[in-house]
Amino acid sequence: MGTAGELIVDSLVANGIDRVFCVPGESYLGLLDALYGRADIDTAVCRHEAGAGFMAIADARLTGRPGVACVSRGPGASNAAIAVHTAQQDEVPFILVIGQVPVRNVRRDSFQEIDYRQMYGAIAKWCAEVTDPARMAETMLRAIQTVTTGTPGPVVLVVPEDVLTARTDATPVGPQAAIRAAAAPADIATLRGWLETAARPLVLCGRSLDRPGGREALRDFLEQWDLPAVVSFRSQDLLPNAHRLYAGDMGLANPPGQMAVLRRADLLLVLGARITDITSQGYTYPDLVRPQMRLAHVHPDPSAIGTHFAADLAMACDPQQVMAALGVPARQPDGARDKWIDALGAERRKIATPRRFDVDDGVPFEDVVALVGQNLPPDAIVTVDAGTFGVPVYRVIPFAPPQRLLAPIVGAMGFGIPAAVAAGLREPARPVICFVGDGGFLMTGNELAVAMERKLPIKVILSENRGYASIFIQQEREYPGRTVGTMFANPDFALIGRAFGFEVTRIKSCRDLADLPRILAKDGPQFVIIETSLDAVRPRRKEAL
Ligand SMILES: Cc1ncc(C[n+]2csc(CCOP(=O)(O)OP(=O)(O)O)c2C)c(N)n1
């Protein structure tokens, strides 16, 4: 008979989870103790609960299994809130375990107590407070089931400290049978017919394919059926971007020229993507509420289908199962769609072509990104924080699986460094490159301590422009000449990088930039500070170019 804390750990291990990220707290000593001396699960000690949560999310994206972070009650749980929101918007399976005040003090407004069911009610898929140790096995089963099914997302598991140490004779439950809703054979037959006869079909593929085997299945399917595809927001790593069938991504604001071409599609097959405000360009593509083209929507979660756009075929099932069931077309592609595919590709190439900047206040960050993209190792993992420096990453780096892009759909600053650390831990043999701004770095850059401790040779490219440029440029556009709250002074980042054991390089000009590929190819941890041009991204300057 073990403790409920041990049962939590055993349940995680039984479900293939081999790492937890934590910041300790007195409220979950019993869970920490259950992690003591375990060879089958690694405890990564983080420096901030947001960092721990971001790491767990990045780890989940790389493994396809739930990411787990353990935090203390009240203050720890509040720090972790950004990760719960990120997991929700990014559709990532994530379990946040929070130690709670003892059962006798629950709902008494006691020291550091929060009612997490209220706090996380709007952003977690489920929030469970376990007051009976005998129900821990059942709760773990449901937690793992909930985070991984339908639209994956966060579950918050709240366990009072005395429940964690209480004994239970329940045993952990390993992976249960996967839920596999299959498409109706009649729907598959209809979709086959549509795919064979469409003159200008387009596939919009998304996060449900971001899992082991998903990319390979997608590429095979598109090639067999000769279907061009766009990817959902920040999912550029689903398909080789240089592929003739790759038509780009649905970003924050796609150029009008590209949208004019996309509007000519006569069949839109949405494959494992939600049609959100971003993928639909502010609910303008396709037409709201009755799309101008045939719409077939495949998503594991029925609540993601038909919410804003009426679907002609609504298939609440696994997109990989649908691709397999569709099989191969009756006839080989005969080139009839070449003009359509070429038109999409031409728009995509315009967007992907790096722009030229005539500036003298530093290095245009787009030049940095283009150079990294040209030299990206085939197995690289790229993590991106939020900011203007990230914008070209999504346009000009020609991602190709198995390269990975870990960038939060939710646009949370502070994700980049923890994600790189998690990637370094998970994939020690793969090159890991993090793009981060000077604003975002100072939010969670302290997690480089974990990289130092674990000797991870990650590469950090820090864009220093002494401001929250993303917001600054919007301020300049909407409130010209009234800059407030968006520019700042910086500490010496070179000292910070060295303090964490990194070799530091400062790049001040485009001339110095040529050395970047050589620096990134070095073995050890590298910290590259780019003196980034602000003029290159200012609205007036952009208009002039
Ligand atoms: C946690 C969080 N806080 C605030 C924002 C709003 N925000 C988006 S980008 C940005 C500025 C980012 O600054 P920096 O990291 O220096 O990159 P830059 O835009 O200067 O390239 C801010 C404040 C956010 N997305 N996330």
Ligand as a Chemical Component Dictionary entry (heavy atoms), coordinates in Angstrom:
data_LIG
# 
_chem_comp.id                   LIG 
_chem_comp.type                 NON-POLYMER 
_chem_comp.pdbx_formal_charge   1 
_chem_comp.three_letter_code    LIG 
# 
loop_
_chem_comp_atom.comp_id 
_chem_comp_atom.atom_id 
_chem_comp_atom.alt_atom_id 
_chem_comp_atom.type_symbol 
_chem_comp_atom.charge 
_chem_comp_atom.model_Cartn_x 
_chem_comp_atom.model_Cartn_y 
_chem_comp_atom.model_Cartn_z 
_chem_comp_atom.pdbx_ordinal 
LIG C1  C1  C 0 3.549  37.413 -21.333 1  
LIG C2  C2  C 0 3.256  38.463 -22.359 2  
LIG N1  N1  N 0 3.219  39.757 -21.979 3  
LIG C3  C3  C 0 2.974  40.728 -22.902 4  
LIG C4  C4  C 0 2.749  40.404 -24.213 5  
LIG C5  C5  C 0 2.501  41.504 -25.259 6  
LIG N2  N2  N 1 3.657  41.579 -26.133 7  
LIG C6  C6  C 0 3.708  40.925 -27.311 8  
LIG S1  S1  S 0 5.136  41.110 -28.103 9  
LIG C7  C7  C 0 5.730  42.137 -26.915 10 
LIG C8  C8  C 0 7.099  42.736 -27.010 11 
LIG C9  C9  C 0 8.184  41.719 -27.097 12 
LIG O1  O1  O 0 9.396  42.371 -26.865 13 
LIG P1  P1  P 0 10.779 41.673 -27.163 14 
LIG O2  O2  O 0 10.837 40.345 -26.530 15 
LIG O3  O3  O 0 11.856 42.599 -26.780 16 
LIG O4  O4  O 0 10.753 41.463 -28.738 17 
LIG P2  P2  P 0 10.619 42.623 -29.858 18 
LIG O5  O5  O 0 9.159  42.809 -30.111 19 
LIG O6  O6  O 0 11.300 43.845 -29.346 20 
LIG O7  O7  O 0 11.289 42.067 -31.085 21 
LIG C10 C10 C 0 4.797  42.298 -25.894 22 
LIG C11 C11 C 0 5.018  43.131 -24.691 23 
LIG C12 C12 C 0 2.768  39.033 -24.552 24 
LIG N3  N3  N 0 2.532  38.614 -25.790 25 
LIG N4  N4  N 0 3.048  38.096 -23.612 26 
# 
loop_
_chem_comp_bond.comp_id 
_chem_comp_bond.atom_id_1 
_chem_comp_bond.atom_id_2 
_chem_comp_bond.value_order 
_chem_comp_bond.pdbx_ordinal 
LIG C1  C2  SING 1  
LIG C2  N1  SING 2  
LIG C2  N4  DOUB 3  
LIG N1  C3  DOUB 4  
LIG C3  C4  SING 5  
LIG C4  C5  SING 6  
LIG C4  C12 DOUB 7  
LIG C5  N2  SING 8  
LIG N2  C6  DOUB 9  
LIG N2  C10 SING 10 
LIG C6  S1  SING 11 
LIG S1  C7  SING 12 
LIG C7  C8  SING 13 
LIG C7  C10 DOUB 14 
LIG C8  C9  SING 15 
LIG C9  O1  SING 16 
LIG O1  P1  SING 17 
LIG P1  O2  DOUB 18 
LIG P1  O3  SING 19 
LIG P1  O4  SING 20 
LIG O4  P2  SING 21 
LIG P2  O5  DOUB 22 
LIG P2  O6  SING 23 
LIG P2  O7  SING 24 
LIG C10 C11 SING 25 
LIG C12 N3  SING 26 
LIG C12 N4  SING 27 
# 
